[in-house]
Amino acid sequence: MTEVPTVTDPAAPDGDAIESEAAVRDRVVRLLERSRTRSIALTDAVDEADLVAQHSPLMSPLVWDLAHIGSQEELWLVRDVGGREPLRPEIDGLYDAFQHSRASRVDLPLLTPPEARAYVAEVRDKALDALGSTPLRGHRLVEHGFAFGMIVQHEQQHDETMLATHQLRAGAPVLHAEPPPPGPGPARLGAREVLVPAGPFVQGTSTEPWALDNERPAHTVDLPAFVIDTYPVTNAEYTAFVEAGGYDDPRWWSARGWAHRVEADLRAPQFWERDASGTWWRRRFGVVEPVPADEPVVHVCFHEAAAYAAWVGKRLPTEAEWEKAARHDPATGRSRRYPWGDEEPGAGHANLGQRHLQPAPLGAYPAGVSALGVHQMLGDVWEWCDSGWEPYPGFEMFPYPEYSQVFFGGDYKVLRGGSFGTDPSAVRATFRNWDHPIRRQIFSGFRCARDASAAEAAESSGVPTGGR
């Protein structure tokens, strides 16, 4: 189980609960150790040739990600919070993500794998010194350990990026994990859709100590009634779209989506292949296996997700709809920290933290259901939303514009909920992700939504179907 800050949503009854400084320090140490253990495992799994290679122009060499993790930790925790002298100022530019595109980083004079490992270890020692000597109060950057929590999340985000690089690399499998828990089977899943009543809910947060600036502030959003899928779209459901000619029929695609489908020659989710017998296979971290029918589909771009939704007569949810379905508790009127409540994510709640190297079958986490009855909204696959990347009303940049502010208004679509490769410390029900709508090397899937019918809207408001 992951340790996370105990300050809850403003509407929560325990919203004024604050951890002691000692508890924050202990939690930071544990989470920094966990993130570094994962980083080391992802980089030690391959040889030096693989570490310095560019496995895809969409991704950095693994050794760049490793040293970048150390560079950001040094900038924020060693230099800024700790006030210490720079360790390697001459490499700052090499590991500035804004100075060099991912495709060009392989040509930079990067630290060698042994140098990168030594560098991140030295940085960590000095960061822990800073943690032990810095009061966690009186300054917004360190209040409740924010800067340390930001670095924990940054490292875990790059760990997920490195995991995606592992999926793109060729060669024998080097990563291994137990399979996820089984689901109950399609016959026992229950209703495919959930009706979400009209009305206001609190989106975002103003009190979660480690929430990033784009999650803030908490604000009220009033939505009409809508219907959302109880579960993400499965491989079996998506296969039906593929085999019905969905990739050959422009009726289901937006103009931009169809142009991309043609230009990129999309035929199925990334890493899928069909053999002569008609069986679909997928490549997953070097393992080639039949596509499992009851897992959420993964490695689809926004355009593919939107086309499938149109094919079934639905649409993708907006970001606000997704968050209301995940967080809103109609019994209390408040927004939960997680779909299941305020309890920190455990192994029974969601498929997070790279415990498994694939999405879990539908219904595998009944303890993680939201108050409205929606399943698997955290973990498994990032879910595309039909919303652009924009700030919330009252947004204030903190602590630097390059995390989210510079991307607002660009060619991006929002993704929510995390994936099997997302650590619990790096995702919340308020957490916001974004990417270009053509990207699918990420662990992305989706669920569908639709407008409520007049009868459904009346039902949700308690008005008799026949009118009043």
C-alpha positions, 0 to 999 in steps of 0.5 A, spaced: 500 500 500 502 506 498 503 512 503 500 518 501 498 525 504 492 525 509 489 532 507 483 530 503 478 534 498 475 540 501 468 537 502 471 531 506 469 531 513 477 530 515 479 535 510 483 539 516 487 532 518 495 534 517 501 529 518 506 531 522 513 533 519 516 526 522 511 522 518 512 526 512 519 525 512 518 518 513 513 517 508 518 521 503 524 516 505 520 510 503 517 513 497 524 515 494 526 509 496 521 505 492 521 510 486 529 508 486 528 501 486 524 501 480 528 506 476 534 501 478 530 495 476 528 498 469 535 500 467 539 494 470 534 489 466 538 490 460 545 491 458 549 497 456 548 497 449 540 497 450 541 503 455 544 507 450 540 505 444 534 509 441 529 504 441 524 509 438 524 516 436 518 517 440 522 515 446 529 517 449 535 512 451 534 509 457 540 512 460 538 519 458 531 518 463 536 515 468 540 521 469 534 526 467 531 523 474 538 525 478 538 532 474 531 534 476 532 531 483 539 535 484 535 542 481 529 542 486 532 538 492 539 539 492 540 546 490 533 549 491 531 546 497 537 544 500 541 550 498 547 546 496 552 547 491 551 544 484 554 537 483 554 537 475 552 544 473 555 542 466 550 537 464 544 541 466 543 542 459 544 535 456 538 533 461 533 539 460 527 536 456 526 543 453 532 543 449 533 537 446 527 533 443 527 525 444 529 523 437 535 527 438 538 525 445 541 519 443 546 524 439 548 528 445 554 527 449 550 523 455 553 520 461 555 513 460 551 508 464 556 507 470 557 515 470 549 516 470 548 511 476 554 514 480 551 521 479 543 519 481 546 515 487 550 521 489 544 526 488 540 522 492 545 522 498 545 529 498 537 530 497 536 525 503 541 530 507 536 536 505 530 532 507 533 531 514 535 538 515 529 542 512 523 545 516 517 542 512 513 549 513 513 556 512 515 556 504 510 553 499 515 549 496 517 545 502 510 545 505 508 538 507 514 536 503 511 538 496 518 539 493 520 532 495 513 529 493 514 532 486 520 529 485 517 522 487 512 523 482 517 525 477 521 519 478 515 515 477 513 518 471 519 517 468 519 510 470 513 509 466 516 512 460 522 507 461 517 502 461 513 504 455 520 504 452 521 497 454 515 495 450 518 498 444 525 495 444 526 488 440 529 482 443 527 477 448 523 479 455 527 482 460 521 484 465 517 479 469 511 479 473 505 475 476 499 476 472 493 480 474 487 477 478 482 474 474 475 477 473 468 474 474 467 473 467 462 476 462 456 473 465 457 476 472 459 483 470 452 486 470 450 492 467 455 495 461 453 502 463 452 507 469 447 513 469 450 519 472 445 524 475 445 531 473 448 536 478 454 539 481 460 536 483 467 538 486 472 537 480 480 538 482 483 539 489 485 545 493 488 541 499 491 535 497 498 537 499 502 533 493 497 535 487 500 538 482 498 545 479 494 543 473 489 539 478 488 546 482 484 549 484 477 545 487 471 548 483 464 546 482 462 544 475 455 542 474 453 537 468 447 534 465 445 527 466 450 522 462 451 515 461 458 512 462 461 505 461 461 501 467 468 498 465 473 500 459 472 497 452 475 490 452 480 487 447 474 483 444 469 489 443 475 492 440 476 486 435 469 486 433 470 494 431 476 492 427 473 486 424 467 489 422 471 494 417 472 500 422 479 502 420 476 502 413 470 506 414 471 514 414 464 515 417 466 513 424 472 517 424 473 525 425 476 528 419 483 529 422 482 522 425 481 519 418 487 523 415 492 520 421 489 513 420 491 513 412 497 517 413 500 512 419 496 506 416 493 504 422 489 497 422 489 495 429 492 497 436 499 497 436 503 491 437 497 487 434 498 482 429 493 477 425 495 470 423 493 466 417 487 463 421 484 470 423 487 469 430 489 476 433 496 476 437 500 481 441 507 483 443 507 485 450 514 486 453 517 481 448 512 476 449 508 474 443 501 471 446 494 471 443 490 477 445 486 476 451 478 478 450 476 480 457 482 485 458 481 493 457 484 494 450 491 498 450 495 502 445 490 505 442 490 513 440 485 518 441 482 518 434 482 510 434 478 511 441 473 516 438 472 512 432 470 506 436 465 510 440 462 513 434 461 506 431 457 503 437 453 510 437 457 513 443 462 518 444 468 519 449 467 522 456 469 529 457 474 530 463 469 533 467 464 527 466 470 522 467 472 525 474 465 526 476 464 518 475 470 517 479 469 521 485 462 524 486 458 520 492 451 522 491 449 520 498 454 525 501 455 530 495 462 530 496 468 528 492 472 522 494 480 522 493 479 515 490 473 512 486 473 507 492 473 513 498 479 516 501 483 510 503 490 509 500 490 505 494 492 498 496 493 491 492 485 490 492 483 497 489 487 497 482 492 495 478 497 500 479 505 500 480 507 495 475 505 489 480 503 486 473 505 487 466 498 488 463 491 490 464 487 486 469 480 483 466 474 486 467 471 486 474 478 484 477 477 489 482 471 490 486 473 493 492 475 499 487 468 501 484 466 508 485 460 510 489 456 511 482 458 504 481 463 505 475 469 500 475 477 500 474 477 508 473 484 508 476 490 503 473 489 498 468 489 503 462 490 511 461 483 513 459 482 518 453 477 524 454 474 528 449 477 534 452 483 539 450 488 540 455 486 547 459 487 550 466 482 550 471 478 556 473 483 560 478 489 556 475 496 558 478 502 556 476 507 553 481 512 551 481 515 552 474 511 553 468 514 547 464 510 542 468 503 544 465 502 551 463 506 551 457 502 546 454 495 549 455 491 550 449 496 545 444 494 539 440 493 535 446 487 531 449 486 529 456 488 522 459 485 520 466 486 514 471 493 511 470 495 505 468 498 498 470 505 502 469 503 508 474 505 508 481 500 509 486 504 515 488 503 518 481 496 518 480 490 520 484 482 521 482 484 528 480 491 527 477 491 530 469 495 527 464 495 529 457 498 527 450 498 528 442 491 525 440 496 520 435 500 517 441 499 510 442 505 507 445 503 510 452 499 505 456 492 508 453 485 505 452 478 508 454 471 507 456 465 510 452 459 515 454 453 518 451 448 523 453 442 521 457 436 520 454 430 524 456 427 518 460 434 517 463 435 524 465 428 524 468 429 518 472 436 521 475 432 527 477 427 523 480 421 526 475 416 521 473 418 518 466 411 521 463 412 528 465 410 532 471 
